């Protein structure tokens, strides 16, 4: 298990998939059998859930940037505390465009298998960040 290689896979996903919404690379980096423990109940929790979230994020935000605040890795797990920011230019998860900058923090755990996302857990404060925009 190469911890630095695993961290590089996460960095590649953050840049190409979260920042740029590169669907082809997301398909390459995420296993067809991935389990997304962060998927909403009753919704698909596989690869489709990643596409849905990233498409919705990019529909509502422009200029998305991921900043890694902390990261630790062990065996096949990579834990990352990251800041995701952008400009709220369109409808995002029920909140109309505010034209304001927004940022939210996420703490994510990824289990990798054969160089691909196999399991995903995340906690974030996006709802609270969106709530601050509703008054604008």
Secondary structure as a PSIPRED ss2 file (coil, helix, strand):
# PSIPRED VFORMAT (PSIPRED V4.0)

   1 X C   1.000  0.000  0.000
   2 X C   1.000  0.000  0.000
   3 X H   0.000  1.000  0.000
   4 X H   0.000  1.000  0.000
   5 X H   0.000  1.000  0.000
   6 X H   0.000  1.000  0.000
   7 X H   0.000  1.000  0.000
   8 X H   0.000  1.000  0.000
   9 X H   0.000  1.000  0.000
  10 X H   0.000  1.000  0.000
  11 X H   0.000  1.000  0.000
  12 X H   0.000  1.000  0.000
  13 X H   0.000  1.000  0.000
  14 X H   0.000  1.000  0.000
  15 X H   0.000  1.000  0.000
  16 X H   0.000  1.000  0.000
  17 X H   0.000  1.000  0.000
  18 X H   0.000  1.000  0.000
  19 X H   0.000  1.000  0.000
  20 X C   1.000  0.000  0.000
  21 X C   1.000  0.000  0.000
  22 X C   1.000  0.000  0.000
  23 X H   0.000  1.000  0.000
  24 X H   0.000  1.000  0.000
  25 X H   0.000  1.000  0.000
  26 X H   0.000  1.000  0.000
  27 X H   0.000  1.000  0.000
  28 X H   0.000  1.000  0.000
  29 X H   0.000  1.000  0.000
  30 X E   0.000  0.000  1.000
  31 X E   0.000  0.000  1.000
  32 X E   0.000  0.000  1.000
  33 X E   0.000  0.000  1.000
  34 X E   0.000  0.000  1.000
  35 X E   0.000  0.000  1.000
  36 X E   0.000  0.000  1.000
  37 X C   1.000  0.000  0.000
  38 X C   1.000  0.000  0.000
  39 X C   1.000  0.000  0.000
  40 X C   1.000  0.000  0.000
  41 X C   1.000  0.000  0.000
  42 X C   1.000  0.000  0.000
  43 X C   1.000  0.000  0.000
  44 X C   1.000  0.000  0.000
  45 X C   1.000  0.000  0.000
  46 X C   1.000  0.000  0.000
  47 X H   0.000  1.000  0.000
  48 X H   0.000  1.000  0.000
  49 X H   0.000  1.000  0.000
  50 X H   0.000  1.000  0.000
  51 X H   0.000  1.000  0.000
  52 X H   0.000  1.000  0.000
  53 X H   0.000  1.000  0.000
  54 X H   0.000  1.000  0.000
  55 X H   0.000  1.000  0.000
  56 X H   0.000  1.000  0.000
  57 X H   0.000  1.000  0.000
  58 X H   0.000  1.000  0.000
  59 X H   0.000  1.000  0.000
  60 X H   0.000  1.000  0.000
  61 X E   0.000  0.000  1.000
  62 X E   0.000  0.000  1.000
  63 X E   0.000  0.000  1.000
  64 X E   0.000  0.000  1.000
  65 X E   0.000  0.000  1.000
  66 X E   0.000  0.000  1.000
  67 X E   0.000  0.000  1.000
  68 X E   0.000  0.000  1.000
  69 X E   0.000  0.000  1.000
  70 X E   0.000  0.000  1.000
  71 X E   0.000  0.000  1.000
  72 X E   0.000  0.000  1.000
  73 X E   0.000  0.000  1.000
  74 X E   0.000  0.000  1.000
  75 X C   1.000  0.000  0.000
  76 X C   1.000  0.000  0.000
  77 X E   0.000  0.000  1.000
  78 X E   0.000  0.000  1.000
  79 X E   0.000  0.000  1.000
  80 X E   0.000  0.000  1.000
  81 X E   0.000  0.000  1.000
  82 X E   0.000  0.000  1.000
  83 X E   0.000  0.000  1.000
  84 X E   0.000  0.000  1.000
  85 X E   0.000  0.000  1.000
  86 X E   0.000  0.000  1.000
  87 X E   0.000  0.000  1.000
  88 X E   0.000  0.000  1.000
  89 X C   1.000  0.000  0.000
  90 X C   1.000  0.000  0.000
  91 X C   1.000  0.000  0.000
  92 X E   0.000  0.000  1.000
  93 X C   1.000  0.000  0.000
  94 X C   1.000  0.000  0.000
  95 X E   0.000  0.000  1.000
  96 X C   1.000  0.000  0.000
  97 X C   1.000  0.000  0.000
  98 X C   1.000  0.000  0.000
  99 X C   1.000  0.000  0.000
 100 X C   1.000  0.000  0.000
 101 X E   0.000  0.000  1.000
 102 X E   0.000  0.000  1.000
 103 X E   0.000  0.000  1.000
 104 X E   0.000  0.000  1.000
 105 X E   0.000  0.000  1.000
 106 X E   0.000  0.000  1.000
 107 X E   0.000  0.000  1.000
 108 X E   0.000  0.000  1.000
 109 X E   0.000  0.000  1.000
 110 X E   0.000  0.000  1.000
 111 X E   0.000  0.000  1.000
 112 X E   0.000  0.000  1.000
 113 X E   0.000  0.000  1.000
 114 X C   1.000  0.000  0.000
 115 X C   1.000  0.000  0.000
 116 X E   0.000  0.000  1.000
 117 X E   0.000  0.000  1.000
 118 X E   0.000  0.000  1.000
 119 X E   0.000  0.000  1.000
 120 X E   0.000  0.000  1.000
 121 X E   0.000  0.000  1.000
 122 X E   0.000  0.000  1.000
 123 X E   0.000  0.000  1.000
 124 X E   0.000  0.000  1.000
 125 X C   1.000  0.000  0.000
 126 X H   0.000  1.000  0.000
 127 X H   0.000  1.000  0.000
 128 X H   0.000  1.000  0.000
 129 X H   0.000  1.000  0.000
 130 X H   0.000  1.000  0.000
 131 X H   0.000  1.000  0.000
 132 X H   0.000  1.000  0.000
 133 X H   0.000  1.000  0.000
 134 X C   1.000  0.000  0.000
 135 X C   1.000  0.000  0.000
 136 X C   1.000  0.000  0.000
